[in-house]
Every structure is written in C-alpha cells, then in structure tokens.
Amino acid sequence: MSRRATGTFTTTFEPLPADDDMLGRTQVHKTIEGDLTGTGRAEMLSVGTPVEGSAGYVAIDRITGTLEGLKGSFVLQHFGLMDRGSGTLTVRVVPDSGTDELTGITGTFEIDNSSEEHRYVFTYDIEPH
C-alpha cells in the first residue's frame, strides 16, 4: 500500500556555464520540510523557444534526509514541458537509487508551485530489503 508524504520546500538557483546559447544549465539547491525533511541538490537543463509559453526542462535531483523517520537518500528525475502556457511535469524516483533506510523506495513527487510557497505530495512505497 502506497504512503503519502506532504510538505513544503524552498529553492535557490545558481546558473552554470552552458556551451549552447539555446540551453540553460542550472544548479538547484532545495530545503525540504514536512513529512520529508532534508535537502536536495539538482542539476537542470532547460530550453526556451521563440514561442511565448513554450519551454522544457529535465533535472536529476538527489534528495538527502529523513522521510517519516527513515534516513537516507534517493534520486528524483524531473521532466517538465510547457506547451504555449499549458504545463506538464513528471517527477519520479529513479529505480534502485535509495540508500540506507530508504533502499527500495519508489514513487512520484508532485510539485505545486502555484503560490510563493512550493508544496509537494510524495506518493511512495519502500520494498523491504
């Protein structure tokens, strides 16, 4: 049976050098609070297009902390698209990326950034190891 963790997070962005004028490269640092507490460190590639409201990004995001009392880390993979203002975002745990007490974790990480405070809903399972 899936578990559900909720909370908030803040982010800071640090632009990184990119060798392509169309692609952006950014390091993202995250502080997470709620049922999951800890930090995240991601590297993101993004692209904008000449059409307003169309863009895309991918990111690999290592989360380290405590999830409902279990300590360890895992990696999230982000895939986001904006199609003329209509957005989709998929964020999933990379299979077999969990460590320590989070070994065997799977799940999806939903992000709501419709306000200044970013909120998350993390639906996950941890297989016994």
DSSP file (Angstrom, degrees, kcal/mol; ACC not computed):
  #  RESIDUE AA STRUCTURE BP1 BP2  ACC     N-H-->O    O-->H-N    N-H-->O    O-->H-N    TCO  KAPPA ALPHA  PHI   PSI    X-CA   Y-CA   Z-CA
    1    1 A M              0   0    0      0, 0.0     2,-0.1     0, 0.0   123,-0.0   0.000 360.0 360.0 360.0 131.9    0.0    0.0    0.0
    2    2 A S        -     0   0    0    123,-0.1     2,-0.2     1,-0.1   123,-0.2  -0.339 360.0-144.4 -69.7 146.9    1.4    3.4   -1.0
    3    3 A R  E     -A  124   0A   0    121,-3.3   121,-2.0    -2,-0.1     2,-0.4  -0.683   7.9-142.7-103.9 163.0    2.3    6.0    1.6
    4    4 A R  E     -A  123   0A   0     -2,-0.2     2,-0.4   119,-0.2   119,-0.2  -0.989  14.2-175.3-134.7 126.6    1.8    9.7    1.2
    5    5 A A  E     -A  122   0A   0    117,-2.6   117,-3.5    -2,-0.4     2,-0.3  -0.947   8.3-174.8-118.5 140.4    4.1   12.5    2.5
    6    6 A T  E     +A  121   0A   0     -2,-0.4    29,-2.6   115,-0.2    30,-0.3  -0.919  20.9 108.4-132.7 159.2    3.4   16.2    2.2
    7    7 A G  E     -AB 120  34A   0    113,-1.5   113,-2.3    -2,-0.3     2,-0.3  -0.985  51.2 -79.2 169.1-159.6    5.2   19.4    3.0
    8    8 A T  E     -AB 119  33A   0     25,-1.4    25,-3.0    -2,-0.3     2,-0.3  -0.834  28.7-168.0-129.5 164.8    6.9   22.5    1.6
    9    9 A F  E     -AB 118  32A   0    109,-1.9   109,-0.9    -2,-0.3     2,-0.3  -0.991  10.5-147.3-152.3 155.6   10.2   23.4    0.1
   10   10 A T  E     - B   0  31A   0     21,-2.1    21,-2.1    -2,-0.3     2,-0.3  -0.884  17.3-157.2-118.4 154.7   12.3   26.4   -0.9
   11   11 A T  E     - B   0  30A   0     -2,-0.3     2,-0.4    19,-0.2    19,-0.2  -0.953  11.7-164.2-132.6 150.5   14.8   26.6   -3.8
   12   12 A T  E     - B   0  29A   0     17,-2.1    17,-2.5    -2,-0.3     2,-0.4  -0.986  17.4-146.9-128.0 145.6   17.8   28.7   -4.8
   13   13 A F  E     - B   0  28A   0     -2,-0.4    15,-0.2    15,-0.2    -2,-0.0  -0.917  11.8-171.9-118.5 135.9   19.1   28.7   -8.3
   14   14 A E  E     - B   0  27A   0     13,-2.7    13,-2.8    -2,-0.4    -2,-0.0  -0.950  24.0-132.8-126.8 109.3   22.7   29.0   -9.4
   15   15 A P  E     - B   0  26A   0      0, 0.0    11,-0.3     0, 0.0     9,-0.0  -0.326  23.0-159.0 -60.5 141.3   23.3   29.4  -13.2
   16   16 A L  E     - B   0  25A   0      9,-3.1     9,-0.5     1,-0.0     2,-0.0  -0.838  29.4 -86.1-117.3 157.2   26.1   27.2  -14.6
   17   17 A P        -     0   0    0      0, 0.0     2,-0.3     0, 0.0    -1,-0.0  -0.357  44.4-169.9 -62.9 141.4   28.1   27.6  -17.8
   18   18 A A        -     0   0    0      5,-0.0     7,-0.0    -2,-0.0     6,-0.0  -0.974  22.8-148.4-130.8 147.4   26.5   26.1  -20.9
   19   19 A D  S    S+     0   0    0     -2,-0.3     2,-0.4     1,-0.1    -1,-0.0   0.187  81.2  68.6-101.6  17.5   28.1   25.7  -24.3
   20   20 A D  S >  S-     0   0    0      3,-0.3     3,-0.6     1,-0.1    -1,-0.1  -0.991  71.0-145.0-137.9 126.5   24.9   26.2  -26.3
   21   21 A D  T 3  S+     0   0    0     -2,-0.4    -1,-0.1     1,-0.2    -2,-0.0   0.752 100.9  50.4 -63.3 -24.2   23.0   29.5  -26.5
   22   22 A M  T 3  S+     0   0    0     25,-0.1    26,-0.8     2,-0.0     2,-0.4   0.758 100.8  72.0 -86.5 -24.8   19.6   27.9  -26.5
   23   23 A L  E <   - C   0  47A   0     -3,-0.6     2,-0.4    24,-0.2    -3,-0.3  -0.733  64.8-154.5 -97.7 139.2   20.2   25.6  -23.5
   24   24 A G  E     - C   0  46A   0     22,-3.2    22,-2.5    -2,-0.4     2,-0.4  -0.871   4.9-161.2-106.1 145.9   20.3   26.8  -19.9
   25   25 A R  E     +BC  16  45A   0     -9,-0.5    -9,-3.1    -2,-0.4     2,-0.4  -0.996  16.5 172.2-129.2 128.2   22.2   24.9  -17.2
   26   26 A T  E     -BC  15  44A   0     18,-2.4    18,-3.1    -2,-0.4     2,-0.5  -0.992  29.3-140.8-141.5 140.8   21.4   25.5  -13.5
   27   27 A Q  E     -BC  14  43A   0    -13,-2.8   -13,-2.7    -2,-0.4     2,-0.5  -0.893  25.4-159.5 -97.6 133.2   22.3   24.0  -10.2
   28   28 A V  E     -BC  13  42A   0     14,-2.5    14,-2.9    -2,-0.5     2,-0.4  -0.953   7.1-162.9-118.5 129.4   19.3   24.0   -7.8
   29   29 A H  E     -BC  12  41A   0    -17,-2.5   -17,-2.1    -2,-0.5     2,-0.4  -0.941  12.7-166.3-111.2 134.2   19.5   23.7   -4.0
   30   30 A K  E     -BC  11  40A   0     10,-2.7    10,-2.1    -2,-0.4     2,-0.5  -0.948  16.6-160.8-124.9 138.2   16.4   22.7   -2.1
   31   31 A T  E     -BC  10  39A   0    -21,-2.1   -21,-2.1    -2,-0.4     2,-0.4  -0.990  22.2-161.0-114.7 122.8   15.4   22.8    1.6
   32   32 A I  E     +BC   9  38A   0      6,-2.9     6,-1.9    -2,-0.5     2,-0.3  -0.859  11.9 178.9-113.6 136.5   12.5   20.5    2.3
   33   33 A E  E     +B    8   0A   0    -25,-3.0   -25,-1.4    -2,-0.4     2,-0.4  -0.926  42.0  46.5-131.5 157.2   10.2   20.5    5.3
   34   34 A G  E    S-B    7   0A   0     -2,-0.3   -27,-0.2   -27,-0.2    34,-0.1  -0.911 116.4 -11.8 118.6-143.9    7.2   18.4    6.3
   35   35 A D  S    S+     0   0    0    -29,-2.6    33,-2.7    -2,-0.4     2,-0.5   0.795 139.9  48.4 -64.9 -27.7    6.9   14.6    6.3
   36   36 A L  E    S- D   0  67A   0    -30,-0.3     2,-0.4    -3,-0.3    31,-0.2  -0.973  77.5-178.5-109.5 122.5   10.1   14.6    4.3
   37   37 A T  E     + D   0  66A   0     29,-2.6    29,-2.8    -2,-0.5     2,-0.3  -0.972  34.4  65.0-122.4 139.1   12.8   16.8    5.8
   38   38 A G  E    S-CD  32  65A   0     -6,-1.9    -6,-2.9    -2,-0.4     2,-0.3  -0.998  72.8 -60.1 155.6-152.1   16.2   17.4    4.3
   39   39 A T  E     -CD  31  64A   0     25,-2.5    25,-2.8    -2,-0.3     2,-0.4  -0.896  28.3-154.4-131.6 158.5   18.0   18.9    1.3
   40   40 A G  E     -CD  30  63A   0    -10,-2.1   -10,-2.7    -2,-0.3     2,-0.4  -0.981   2.8-168.3-131.4 147.1   18.0   18.4   -2.5
   41   41 A R  E     +CD  29  62A   0     21,-1.8    21,-2.5    -2,-0.4     2,-0.3  -0.970  19.1 173.6-135.9 119.5   20.7   19.2   -5.0
   42   42 A A  E     -CD  28  61A   0    -14,-2.9   -14,-2.5    -2,-0.4     2,-0.5  -0.874  28.4-147.0-126.8 155.5   19.8   19.1   -8.7
   43   43 A E  E     -CD  27  60A   0     17,-1.9    17,-1.7    -2,-0.3     2,-0.4  -0.997  26.9-167.0-118.6 128.4   21.3   19.9  -12.0
   44   44 A M  E     -CD  26  59A   0    -18,-3.1   -18,-2.4    -2,-0.5     2,-0.4  -0.919  16.3-161.7-121.7 138.1   18.8   21.1  -14.5
   45   45 A L  E     +CD  25  58A   0     13,-2.6    13,-2.2    -2,-0.4     2,-0.3  -0.970  22.9 177.3-111.5 133.5   19.0   21.6  -18.3
   46   46 A S  E     -CD  24  57A   0    -22,-2.5   -22,-3.2    -2,-0.4     2,-0.4  -0.930  15.7-165.0-136.1 159.3   16.3   23.9  -19.7
   47   47 A V  E     -CD  23  56A   0      9,-2.4     9,-2.2    -2,-0.3     2,-0.3  -0.993   3.3-161.5-144.5 136.8   15.3   25.3  -23.1
   48   48 A G  E     - D   0  55A   0    -26,-0.8     7,-0.2    -2,-0.4     4,-0.1  -0.760  14.6-146.5-106.6 162.6   13.0   28.2  -24.1
   49   49 A T        -     0   0    0      5,-1.5     5,-0.2     2,-0.4     4,-0.1  -0.783  29.9-105.3-122.4 168.6   11.6   28.6  -27.6
   50   50 A P  S    S+     0   0    0      0, 0.0     2,-0.6     0, 0.0    -1,-0.0   0.699 100.6  87.1 -65.4 -17.2   10.8   31.6  -29.7
   51   51 A V  S >  S-     0   0    0      3,-0.1     3,-1.8     1,-0.1    -2,-0.4  -0.748  90.9-115.9 -87.7 122.8    7.1   30.9  -28.9
   52   52 A E  T 3  S+     0   0    0     -2,-0.6     3,-0.1     1,-0.3    -1,-0.1  -0.314  97.7  19.2 -59.5 132.6    6.0   32.5  -25.7
   53   53 A G  T 3  S+     0   0    0      1,-0.2    32,-2.8    31,-0.2     2,-0.5   0.505  97.1 112.2  86.8   4.9    5.0   30.0  -23.1
   54   54 A S    <   +     0   0    0     -3,-1.8    -5,-1.5    30,-0.2     2,-0.3  -0.954  36.4 120.3-115.0 127.7    6.8   27.0  -24.6
   55   55 A A  E     -DE  48  82A   0     27,-1.7    27,-2.9    -2,-0.5     2,-0.3  -0.956  35.6-149.2-166.7 173.7    9.8   25.5  -22.9
   56   56 A G  E     -DE  47  81A   0     -9,-2.2    -9,-2.4    -2,-0.3     2,-0.3  -0.992   8.1-174.6-154.8 157.5   11.1   22.3  -21.4
   57   57 A Y  E     -DE  46  80A   0     23,-2.5    23,-2.8    -2,-0.3     2,-0.3  -0.994   8.1-167.4-151.6 153.9   13.4   21.1  -18.7
   58   58 A V  E     +DE  45  79A   0    -13,-2.2   -13,-2.6    -2,-0.3     2,-0.3  -0.967  17.0 177.4-131.6 150.4   15.0   17.9  -17.3
   59   59 A A  E     -DE  44  78A   0     19,-1.4    19,-2.7    -2,-0.3     2,-0.5  -0.995  27.3-145.3-153.4 150.2   16.7   17.5  -14.0
   60   60 A I  E     -DE  43  77A   0    -17,-1.7   -17,-1.9    -2,-0.3     2,-0.5  -0.988  26.9-171.8-114.6 127.4   18.4   15.0  -11.8
   61   61 A D  E     -DE  42  76A   0     15,-2.7    15,-3.1    -2,-0.5     2,-0.6  -0.953  13.8-155.2-133.1 109.0   17.8   15.8   -8.1
   62   62 A R  E     -DE  41  75A   0    -21,-2.5   -21,-1.8    -2,-0.5     2,-0.5  -0.774  13.5-161.8 -89.5 120.8   19.5   14.0   -5.2
   63   63 A I  E     -DE  40  74A   0     11,-3.0    11,-2.0    -2,-0.6     2,-0.4  -0.877   8.6-176.7-103.8 130.2   17.4   14.2   -2.0
   64   64 A T  E     +DE  39  73A   0    -25,-2.8   -25,-2.5    -2,-0.5     2,-0.3  -0.995  37.7  65.0-128.8 127.8   19.1   13.5    1.4
   65   65 A G  E    S-DE  38  72A   0      7,-2.7     7,-2.2    -2,-0.4     2,-0.4  -0.959  79.8 -41.2 167.0-146.3   17.2   13.5    4.6
   66   66 A T  E     -DE  37  71A   0    -29,-2.8   -29,-2.6    -2,-0.3     2,-0.6  -0.986  34.6-165.0-127.1 127.2   14.5   11.8    6.7
   67   67 A L  E >  S-DE  36  70A   0      3,-3.0     3,-1.9    -2,-0.4   -31,-0.2  -0.929  78.9 -34.3-115.0 105.3   11.2   10.5    5.3
   68   68 A E  T 3  S-     0   0    0    -33,-2.7    -1,-0.1    -2,-0.6   -32,-0.1   0.892 128.9 -40.0  47.2  47.6    8.7    9.8    8.1
   69   69 A G  T 3  S+     0   0    0    -34,-0.2     2,-0.5     1,-0.2    -1,-0.3   0.299 115.1 114.4  90.5  -8.4   11.5    8.6   10.4
   70   70 A L  E <   -E   67   0A   0     -3,-1.9    -3,-3.0    31,-0.0     2,-0.3  -0.851  53.6-149.7-100.5 127.1   13.6    6.8    7.8
   71   71 A K  E     +E   66   0A   0     -2,-0.5    30,-1.8    -5,-0.2    31,-0.4  -0.710  44.9  74.2 -99.5 145.6   17.0    8.2    7.0
   72   72 A G  E     -E   65   0A   0     -7,-2.2    -7,-2.7    -2,-0.3     2,-0.3  -0.987  64.0 -87.8 156.4-158.1   18.8    8.0    3.6
   73   73 A S  E     +E   64   0A   0     26,-0.3    26,-2.3    -2,-0.3     2,-0.3  -0.938  27.2 178.1-143.0 165.1   18.8    9.5    0.2
   74   74 A F  E     -E   63   0A   0    -11,-2.0   -11,-3.0    -2,-0.3     2,-0.4  -0.957  26.7-114.6-159.1 168.0   17.2    8.9   -3.2
   75   75 A V  E     -E   62   0A   0     19,-0.3    19,-3.1    -2,-0.3     2,-0.4  -0.929  18.8-157.3-117.4 133.8   17.3   10.5   -6.7
   76   76 A L  E     -EF  61  93A   0    -15,-3.1   -15,-2.7    -2,-0.4     2,-0.5  -0.863   6.0-150.9-104.3 142.1   14.4   12.1   -8.4
   77   77 A Q  E     -EF  60  92A   0     15,-2.8    15,-2.0    -2,-0.4     2,-0.3  -0.970  14.0-157.5-111.8 125.3   14.2   12.6  -12.2
   78   78 A H  E     +EF  59  91A   0    -19,-2.7   -19,-1.4    -2,-0.5     2,-0.3  -0.796  14.7 178.7-102.9 142.5   12.2   15.6  -13.4
   79   79 A F  E     +EF  58  90A   0     11,-2.0    11,-2.2    -2,-0.3     2,-0.4  -0.867  14.0 172.4-142.1 106.4   10.6   16.0  -16.9
   80   80 A G  E     -EF  57  89A   0    -23,-2.8   -23,-2.5    -2,-0.3     2,-0.4  -0.937   8.9-178.3-123.7 140.6    8.7   19.2  -17.5
   81   81 A L  E     -EF  56  88A   0      7,-2.5     7,-2.5    -2,-0.4     2,-0.5  -0.989  12.9-161.8-133.3 142.7    7.1   20.8  -20.6
   82   82 A M  E     -EF  55  87A   0    -27,-2.9   -27,-1.7    -2,-0.4     2,-0.6  -0.997   7.8-169.4-119.3 124.0    5.3   24.0  -21.3
   83   83 A D  E >  S- F   0  86A   0      3,-2.8     3,-1.4    -2,-0.5   -29,-0.2  -0.846  75.4 -41.6-117.4  92.2    3.2   24.0  -24.5
   84   84 A R  T 3  S-     0   0    0     -2,-0.6   -30,-0.2     1,-0.3   -31,-0.2   0.883 125.9 -38.3  52.3  43.3    2.1   27.6  -25.1
   85   85 A G  T 3  S+     0   0    0    -32,-2.8     2,-0.6     1,-0.2    -1,-0.3   0.241 115.8 110.8  97.6 -12.6    1.3   28.1  -21.4
   86   86 A S  E <   -F   83   0A   0     -3,-1.4    -3,-2.8   -33,-0.2     2,-0.3  -0.865  54.7-159.2 -98.2 118.2   -0.1   24.6  -20.7
   87   87 A G  E     -F   82   0A   0     -2,-0.6     2,-0.3    -5,-0.2    -5,-0.2  -0.694  19.8-175.7-107.1 150.2    2.3   22.7  -18.5
   88   88 A T  E     -F   81   0A   0     -7,-2.5    -7,-2.5    -2,-0.3     2,-0.4  -0.986   7.3-174.6-133.2 146.5    3.0   19.1  -17.6
   89   89 A L  E     -F   80   0A   0     -2,-0.3     2,-0.5    -9,-0.2    -9,-0.2  -0.979   7.3-174.2-145.2 128.7    5.5   17.8  -15.0
   90   90 A T  E     +F   79   0A   0    -11,-2.2   -11,-2.0    -2,-0.4     2,-0.4  -0.992   6.4 176.1-121.6 125.9    6.6   14.3  -14.1
   91   91 A V  E     +F   78   0A   0     -2,-0.5    18,-2.7   -13,-0.2     2,-0.3  -0.973  12.0 168.3-131.3 117.0    8.9   13.7  -11.2
   92   92 A R  E     -FG  77 108A   0    -15,-2.0   -15,-2.8    -2,-0.4     2,-0.3  -0.913  39.9-102.5-129.9 154.0    9.7   10.1  -10.3
   93   93 A V  E     -F   76   0A   0     14,-2.4    14,-0.3    -2,-0.3   -17,-0.2  -0.584  41.5-117.5 -70.4 131.2   12.2    8.3   -8.1
   94   94 A V    >   -     0   0    0    -19,-3.1     3,-1.6    -2,-0.3   -19,-0.3  -0.585  42.4-100.2 -68.8 127.0   15.0    6.7  -10.1
   95   95 A P  T 3  S+     0   0    0      0, 0.0    -1,-0.1     0, 0.0    11,-0.1  -0.191 100.7   4.2 -53.5 137.4   14.7    2.9   -9.7
   96   96 A D  T 3  S+     0   0    0      9,-0.4    10,-0.1     1,-0.1    -2,-0.0   0.701  93.5 118.7  62.4  24.4   17.2    1.5   -7.1
   97   97 A S    <   +     0   0    0     -3,-1.6    -1,-0.1     8,-0.3     6,-0.1   0.562  41.5 110.0 -93.6  -9.0   18.5    4.9   -6.2
   98   98 A G        -     0   0    0      7,-0.3     2,-0.3    -4,-0.2   -24,-0.2  -0.363  49.8-163.3 -69.7 145.2   17.5    4.7   -2.5
   99   99 A T    >   -     0   0    0    -26,-2.3     3,-2.6     4,-0.1   -26,-0.3  -0.836  48.1 -11.3-124.3 164.0   20.2    4.4    0.2
  100  100 A D  G >  S-     0   0    0     -2,-0.3     3,-1.5     1,-0.3   -28,-0.2  -0.196 134.9  -3.5  51.9-128.0   20.3    3.3    3.8
  101  101 A E  G 3  S+     0   0    0    -30,-1.8    -1,-0.3     1,-0.3   -29,-0.2   0.563 135.2  60.6 -73.5  -6.2   16.8    3.1    5.3
  102  102 A L  G X  S+     0   0    0     -3,-2.6     3,-1.6   -31,-0.4    -1,-0.3   0.231  71.8 132.8-102.7  12.0   15.3    4.3    2.0
  103  103 A T  T <  S+     0   0    0     -3,-1.5    -4,-0.1     1,-0.2    26,-0.1  -0.428  71.1  26.8 -60.2 134.4   16.7    1.4    0.0
  104  104 A G  T 3  S+     0   0    0      1,-0.3    23,-1.8    -6,-0.2    -1,-0.2   0.523  86.4 153.1  89.6   6.9   13.9    0.1   -2.2
  105  105 A I  E <   + H   0 126A   0     -3,-1.6    -9,-0.4    21,-0.2    -8,-0.3  -0.467  14.1 170.6 -74.1 140.7   12.0    3.3   -2.5
  106  106 A T  E     + H   0 125A   0     19,-2.4    19,-2.0    -2,-0.2     2,-0.3  -0.928  18.2 104.5-135.5 160.9    9.8    4.0   -5.5
  107  107 A G  E     - H   0 124A   0     -2,-0.3   -14,-2.4   -14,-0.3     2,-0.4  -0.908  55.1 -84.8 156.4 179.9    7.3    6.8   -6.1
  108  108 A T  E     -GH  92 123A   0     15,-2.3    15,-2.2    -2,-0.3     2,-0.6  -0.948  24.2-151.5-123.2 143.7    6.1   10.0   -7.7
  109  109 A F  E     - H   0 122A   0    -18,-2.7     2,-0.4    -2,-0.4    13,-0.2  -0.938  12.1-161.0-119.7 105.4    6.8   13.5   -6.4
  110  110 A E  E     - H   0 121A   0     11,-3.0    11,-1.9    -2,-0.6     2,-0.5  -0.735   5.9-157.2 -91.5 135.3    4.1   16.1   -7.3
  111  111 A I  E     - H   0 120A   0     -2,-0.4     2,-0.6     9,-0.2     9,-0.2  -0.942  10.0-168.5-116.8 130.6    5.0   19.7   -7.1
  112  112 A D  E     + H   0 119A   0      7,-2.8     7,-2.5    -2,-0.5     3,-0.2  -0.944  17.5 161.6-116.3 107.1    2.6   22.6   -6.7
  113  113 A N        +     0   0    0     -2,-0.6     5,-0.1     5,-0.2    -1,-0.1  -0.112  34.7 119.9-115.2  35.4    4.3   25.9   -7.3
  114  114 A S  S    S+     0   0    0      3,-0.1     2,-0.2     5,-0.1    -1,-0.1   0.594  78.0  36.0 -76.4  -9.9    1.1   28.0   -7.9
  115  115 A S  S    S-     0   0    0      2,-0.4     4,-0.1    -3,-0.2    -3,-0.0  -0.731 102.6 -90.6-128.2-178.7    2.0   30.2   -4.9
  116  116 A E  S    S+     0   0    0     -2,-0.2     2,-0.7     1,-0.1    -1,-0.0   0.820 112.6  70.2 -63.6 -29.6    5.2   31.6   -3.4
  117  117 A E  S    S-     0   0    0   -107,-0.1    -2,-0.4  -109,-0.0     2,-0.3  -0.808  83.6-139.8 -93.3 117.6    5.4   28.6   -1.2
  118  118 A H  E     -A    9   0A   0   -109,-0.9  -109,-1.9    -2,-0.7     2,-0.3  -0.603  21.8-165.4 -75.1 132.2    6.3   25.4   -3.1
  119  119 A R  E     -AH   8 112A   0     -7,-2.5    -7,-2.8    -2,-0.3     2,-0.3  -0.865   2.2-160.2-116.6 152.4    4.3   22.4   -1.8
  120  120 A Y  E     -AH   7 111A   0   -113,-2.3  -113,-1.5    -2,-0.3     2,-0.4  -0.961  15.3-163.7-131.4 152.5    4.8   18.7   -2.5
  121  121 A V  E     -AH   6 110A   0    -11,-1.9   -11,-3.0    -2,-0.3     2,-0.7  -0.972  16.1-166.7-128.2 116.4    2.9   15.5   -2.3
  122  122 A F  E     -AH   5 109A   0   -117,-3.5  -117,-2.6    -2,-0.4     2,-0.6  -0.913   3.5-169.3-110.3 110.2    5.2   12.4   -2.4
  123  123 A T  E     +AH   4 108A   0    -15,-2.2   -15,-2.3    -2,-0.7     2,-0.3  -0.895  28.2 155.8 -99.6 119.3    3.4    9.1   -3.0
  124  124 A Y  E     -AH   3 107A   0   -121,-2.0  -121,-3.3    -2,-0.6     2,-0.3  -0.918  35.3-155.4-145.5 162.6    5.8    6.3   -2.3
  125  125 A D  E     - H   0 106A   0    -19,-2.0   -19,-2.4    -2,-0.3     2,-0.5  -0.962  10.4-153.3-132.1 151.4    6.5    2.7   -1.4
  126  126 A I  E     - H   0 105A   0     -2,-0.3   -21,-0.2   -21,-0.2   -22,-0.1  -0.969  14.3-144.4-127.7 116.9    9.5    1.1    0.2
  127  127 A E        -     0   0    0    -23,-1.8    -2,-0.0    -2,-0.5   -22,-0.0  -0.582  30.2-104.7 -76.3 137.9   10.1   -2.5   -0.6
  128  128 A P              0   0    0      0, 0.0    -1,-0.1     0, 0.0   -24,-0.0  -0.322 360.0 360.0 -60.2 144.2   11.6   -4.5    2.3
  129  129 A H              0   0    0    -26,-0.1   -25,-0.1    -3,-0.1    -2,-0.0   0.364 360.0 360.0-124.2 360.0   15.3   -5.3    1.9
